[in-house]
Amino acid sequence: MLAWLATAPLTWRKSITHVAIDVSATYRAAIRTGLPHTRVVIDRFHVVQLANKMLSAARRRTTAEVRGRRGRATDGEWSARRRLLRSREDLTDEQFATMWNALREGQSGRPC
């Protein structure tokens, strides 16, 4: 990538203000080296993808810590996994309220 950037005209490189990339340290390092004046942004798809991966990892880790085993279909957090990964726009008001209330009860120490 750096070799390709080096062949591009300097005026063109200086005119670039923002670069959208996926979540990759390699791409970011290349942009920082080849276009140091630009602002690096990550597109919405990759932000949501990363958030979903982190949520799934946290759910698996918490299940292992609390239950001492992998999740099963009968576990509440396992059966809710698809709902947790859906966007608010894809949930009915009832689905969102059920999930939200269960999360709030869990935070206050009452069982979910």
C-alpha positions as CSV (number, residue, x, y, z in Angstrom):
1,M,0.0,0.0,0.0
2,L,2.8,2.4,0.8
3,A,4.5,1.7,-2.5
4,W,1.2,2.5,-4.3
5,L,0.8,5.7,-2.3
6,A,4.3,6.8,-3.1
7,T,3.6,6.6,-6.8
8,A,0.5,8.9,-6.5
9,P,1.0,12.6,-7.1
10,L,1.8,14.6,-4.0
11,T,-1.0,17.1,-4.7
12,W,-3.5,14.3,-4.7
13,R,-2.1,12.8,-1.5
14,K,-2.3,16.2,0.2
15,S,-5.9,16.7,-0.8
16,I,-7.0,13.6,1.1
17,T,-8.5,14.6,4.5
18,H,-10.2,11.4,5.6
19,V,-9.6,7.7,5.0
20,A,-12.2,5.0,5.8
21,I,-10.7,1.6,6.7
22,D,-11.8,-1.6,8.4
23,V,-10.5,-2.3,11.9
24,S,-6.9,-3.3,11.0
25,A,-3.7,-2.1,12.7
26,T,-1.8,-2.8,9.5
27,Y,-4.0,-0.5,7.4
28,R,-4.0,2.2,10.1
29,A,-0.2,2.1,10.3
30,A,0.1,2.4,6.5
31,I,-2.2,5.4,6.4
32,R,-0.4,7.0,9.3
33,T,2.9,6.6,7.5
34,G,1.8,7.4,3.9
35,L,-0.9,10.0,4.7
36,P,0.0,11.4,8.2
37,H,-2.3,14.5,7.8
38,T,-5.5,12.5,7.3
39,R,-8.1,11.5,9.8
40,V,-8.7,7.7,9.9
41,V,-12.4,6.7,10.3
42,I,-14.0,3.3,10.6
43,D,-17.2,2.6,8.8
44,R,-20.4,1.7,10.7
45,F,-20.4,-1.9,9.6
46,H,-17.0,-2.6,11.1
47,V,-17.8,-0.7,14.3
48,V,-20.9,-2.8,14.8
49,Q,-19.1,-6.0,13.8
50,L,-16.4,-5.3,16.4
51,A,-19.0,-4.4,19.1
52,N,-20.9,-7.7,18.3
53,K,-17.7,-9.7,18.7
54,M,-16.9,-8.0,22.0
55,L,-20.5,-8.6,23.3
56,S,-20.3,-12.3,22.3
57,A,-16.9,-12.7,24.0
58,A,-18.2,-11.0,27.2
59,R,-21.3,-13.2,27.2
60,R,-19.2,-16.4,26.8
61,R,-16.7,-15.3,29.5
62,T,-19.4,-14.3,31.9
63,T,-21.2,-17.6,31.4
64,A,-18.0,-19.5,32.0
65,E,-17.3,-17.6,35.2
66,V,-20.8,-17.8,36.6
67,R,-21.7,-21.3,35.6
68,G,-18.3,-22.9,35.3
69,R,-19.0,-24.3,31.9
70,R,-19.9,-23.3,28.3
71,G,-23.4,-21.9,27.6
72,R,-26.3,-24.1,26.9
73,A,-29.6,-23.4,25.1
74,T,-31.4,-23.5,28.4
75,D,-29.3,-20.6,29.8
76,G,-31.0,-17.2,29.6
77,E,-27.9,-15.5,28.3
78,W,-27.5,-18.1,25.6
79,S,-31.1,-18.0,24.5
80,A,-31.0,-14.2,24.3
81,R,-27.8,-14.1,22.3
82,R,-29.4,-13.4,18.9
83,R,-31.6,-10.7,20.5
84,L,-28.5,-9.0,22.0
85,L,-26.9,-8.8,18.6
86,R,-29.8,-7.3,16.8
87,S,-30.2,-3.6,16.2
88,R,-32.9,-1.7,18.1
89,E,-34.7,-1.1,14.8
90,D,-35.1,-4.8,14.3
91,L,-36.7,-5.4,17.7
92,T,-40.3,-5.0,18.5
93,D,-41.1,-2.7,21.5
94,E,-42.0,-5.8,23.5
95,Q,-38.7,-7.5,22.7
96,F,-36.7,-4.5,23.6
97,A,-38.6,-3.9,26.8
98,T,-38.1,-7.5,27.9
99,M,-34.4,-7.4,27.2
100,W,-33.9,-4.0,28.7
101,N,-35.8,-4.8,31.9
102,A,-33.9,-8.1,32.3
103,L,-30.6,-6.3,32.0
104,R,-31.6,-3.6,34.5
105,E,-32.7,-6.2,37.0
106,G,-29.5,-8.0,36.6
107,Q,-27.5,-4.8,37.3
108,S,-29.5,-4.2,40.5
109,G,-28.7,-7.6,41.9
110,R,-32.1,-9.1,41.3
111,P,-32.2,-12.3,39.2
112,C,-32.7,-11.8,35.4
